[in-house]
Amino acid sequence: MQIDLAFTPPELEKKDLRNKTVVVIDALRATSTMITAFENGCAGFIPVATIEEAQKLFADLNEPNLLLGGERRALPVEGFHLGNSPRDYRPEKVNDKMVIMTTTNGTQALVAARQAGEVFIGAFPNLTALCRRLQEAGRDILIACAGEKGFFCLEDTVCGGAMIGHLGKEDLPVQESDSALAAKILYEYFAADIYGMLAACEWGRYLEKMGLGKDIRLCAQIDSSKLVPTYREGKVYLDR
């Protein structure tokens, strides 16, 4: 099994995604939020790149079970039903609802990964369950970090490194690319205090400044979920 890692969506777009399993990570917060939403009964997500796309799709579909969700600079988009905080996606809001979502980084990475053979949603909350699915899939793996506006971010890379480290402990022949090895080394450095890493990274500090520090605690809860959402044909959902 070969494991590669793309630090940003622009880098992902240069990779050959055919016949690979891609894991998209936006640890703070989009993929963590999606996992939380599914835990609370959400029917699924339709990720899009822009606010305008989300608004147009919502108007065109005109279905009662649809919601608009997303953020820009961490704050909810004006006129949307939901932001991008895991705390927004409570059962009374999202049970049996489909969410059209656009975020600064996470949904961009999903759109960039759409040509892959298989795409999973990953974050610290579903780390072990996700790695189990990756083992079952048996394909070469490409971990896609959402980054921050096309640039490297620490939290996604460390989360990817956690997945690589976990897979390396299994009885599997694993070959890591240089970027995958670098991510694993970063994870090993921060493994003892994932919350501390998330709180200290640039985006974590920004969330705290914006009054969203409670989200960091939720995103740091390793293995709080056994759910592994799949992205296929333009939608994120759970295989039932």
C-alpha positions in Angstrom: 0.0 0.0 0.0 1.4 3.4 -1.0 0.5 6.4 1.0 0.8 10.0 -0.3 -0.2 13.3 1.2 -1.1 16.6 -0.5 -0.7 19.6 1.8 -3.1 21.8 -0.2 -6.0 21.4 -2.8 -3.8 23.0 -5.6 -1.3 20.2 -5.0 -4.0 17.6 -5.0 -5.2 18.8 -8.4 -1.8 17.8 -9.8 -2.0 14.2 -8.5 -3.3 11.2 -10.4 -6.4 10.3 -8.4 -7.5 7.3 -10.5 -7.9 4.0 -8.6 -6.9 5.7 -5.3 -8.7 6.2 -2.0 -8.6 9.8 -1.1 -9.2 11.1 2.5 -10.2 14.8 2.7 -9.3 16.5 6.0 -10.3 19.9 7.3 -9.7 19.3 11.0 -10.7 22.8 12.0 -13.6 22.5 11.1 -15.5 21.3 8.0 -14.8 17.5 8.1 -15.2 17.4 11.9 -18.5 19.3 11.6 -19.7 16.8 9.0 -19.0 13.9 11.2 -20.8 15.6 14.1 -23.8 16.3 11.8 -24.1 12.6 10.8 -23.9 11.6 14.5 -26.9 13.9 14.9 -29.0 12.4 12.1 -28.0 14.6 9.1 -29.0 13.0 5.8 -26.0 14.3 3.9 -24.1 17.2 2.4 -23.7 18.7 -1.1 -20.4 20.5 -1.0 -19.9 23.4 -3.4 -17.1 25.9 -3.9 -18.8 29.2 -3.7 -21.6 31.0 -1.9 -23.3 31.8 -5.2 -23.3 28.1 -6.2 -24.9 27.2 -2.9 -27.6 29.8 -3.2 -28.4 28.9 -6.8 -28.6 25.2 -6.0 -30.8 25.8 -3.0 -33.2 27.8 -5.1 -33.1 25.4 -8.0 -33.8 22.3 -5.9 -36.4 24.0 -3.8 -36.9 21.1 -1.4 -38.2 21.3 2.2 -35.5 19.1 3.6 -32.6 21.3 2.3 -30.5 23.7 4.4 -27.7 26.1 3.6 -24.5 25.8 5.7 -21.1 27.3 5.5 -18.7 30.1 6.6 -16.3 32.7 5.4 -13.5 33.7 7.8 -15.1 31.2 10.3 -18.4 33.1 10.6 -21.7 31.9 9.2 -22.7 33.2 5.8 -25.5 35.8 6.0 -28.8 34.3 5.2 -27.6 30.7 5.7 -29.3 28.3 8.1 -26.1 27.0 9.6 -22.5 28.0 9.9 -19.5 25.6 10.1 -19.4 25.0 13.9 -20.0 21.4 15.1 -22.2 23.0 17.7 -24.6 24.3 15.0 -25.5 20.9 13.8 -27.7 19.8 16.6 -30.3 17.0 16.1 -33.2 19.3 16.2 -31.7 21.3 13.3 -30.2 18.6 11.0 -32.1 15.4 11.6 -33.1 14.0 8.1 -31.9 17.2 6.5 -29.5 17.6 3.5 -27.1 20.5 3.8 -25.7 22.4 0.8 -22.3 23.5 2.2 -19.6 25.9 1.2 -16.5 26.6 3.4 -13.3 28.5 2.9 -11.2 25.4 2.6 -12.9 22.1 3.3 -15.5 22.0 0.5 -12.8 23.3 -2.0 -10.7 20.2 -1.2 -13.7 17.9 -1.7 -14.4 19.4 -5.1 -10.8 19.0 -6.0 -10.9 15.3 -5.0 -14.0 14.4 -7.1 -12.1 12.4 -9.7 -10.8 9.8 -7.2 -11.9 6.2 -7.1 -13.2 6.6 -3.6 -13.3 9.6 -1.2 -13.7 9.5 2.6 -14.2 12.3 5.1 -11.6 12.2 7.8 -10.7 14.1 11.0 -9.5 13.3 14.6 -13.0 12.3 15.7 -13.2 9.3 13.3 -9.5 8.4 13.2 -9.6 4.7 14.0 -12.8 4.0 12.2 -11.5 5.7 9.1 -8.2 3.8 9.2 -10.2 0.5 9.4 -12.1 1.5 6.2 -8.8 2.3 4.5 -7.5 -1.1 5.3 -10.6 -2.7 4.0 -10.5 -0.7 0.8 -7.0 -2.0 0.1 -6.1 0.8 -2.4 -3.3 3.2 -2.5 -4.1 6.2 -0.3 -3.8 9.9 -0.9 -4.5 12.1 2.1 -5.8 15.5 1.0 -5.4 18.4 3.4 -7.7 21.3 3.0 -5.0 23.8 4.1 -5.7 27.5 4.4 -6.6 29.3 1.2 -4.2 27.2 -0.8 -1.4 27.2 1.8 -0.1 24.7 4.3 -1.8 24.4 7.7 -0.5 22.5 10.6 -3.7 20.9 11.9 -4.6 19.1 8.7 -1.1 17.8 8.2 -0.9 16.5 11.8 -4.3 14.8 11.4 -3.1 13.1 8.2 0.1 12.1 9.9 -2.0 10.4 12.7 -3.7 8.3 10.0 -0.4 7.4 8.4 1.0 6.5 11.8 -2.0 4.4 12.7 -1.9 2.5 9.4 1.9 1.9 9.8 1.2 0.0 13.0 -0.9 -2.5 11.2 0.4 -5.7 9.6 0.5 -4.0 6.2 3.3 -3.3 3.7 3.2 0.5 3.7 5.3 2.8 1.5 5.2 6.5 2.4 5.9 9.4 0.2 8.2 12.2 1.5 5.2 14.3 2.3 3.5 11.4 4.1 6.6 10.7 6.1 6.9 14.4 7.1 3.3 14.4 8.2 3.8 11.3 10.3 6.9 12.9 12.0 4.8 16.0 12.8 2.1 13.9 14.3 4.6 12.0 16.5 5.8 15.4 17.8 2.3 16.6 18.7 0.7 13.2 19.6 0.7 13.7 23.3 -1.4 16.9 23.2 -3.6 17.1 20.1 -5.9 19.7 21.7 -2.8 21.8 22.5 -1.7 21.7 18.9 -5.1 22.6 17.6 -5.4 25.5 20.0 -1.9 26.8 19.2 -2.0 26.6 15.4 -2.8 29.7 13.4 -6.4 28.8 12.7 -7.0 27.6 16.2 -5.9 31.0 17.6 -8.2 32.7 15.1 -11.2 30.6 16.2 -10.4 31.5 19.8 -10.3 35.2 19.0 -13.6 34.9 17.2 -15.3 33.3 20.3 -15.3 29.8 18.8 -12.8 28.2 21.1 -15.3 25.5 22.2 -15.2 24.1 18.6 -11.5 23.3 19.1 -12.4 20.9 22.0 -14.9 19.1 19.8 -12.5 18.8 16.9 -9.8 17.3 19.2 -12.0 14.4 20.5 -10.1 11.5 19.0 -12.3 8.5 18.2 -15.5 10.1 19.4 -17.2 8.7 16.3 -17.3 5.4 14.4 -18.8 7.0 11.3 -16.9 7.3 8.0 -18.8 9.5 5.5 -18.2 9.0 1.8 -18.1 11.6 -1.0 -19.5 10.3 -4.3 -21.3 11.8 -7.2 -21.3 15.2 -5.7 -22.7 14.3 -2.2 -21.4 13.3 1.2 -23.4 10.5 2.9 -23.1 7.5 5.0 -23.1 4.0 3.5 -25.9 2.2 5.2 
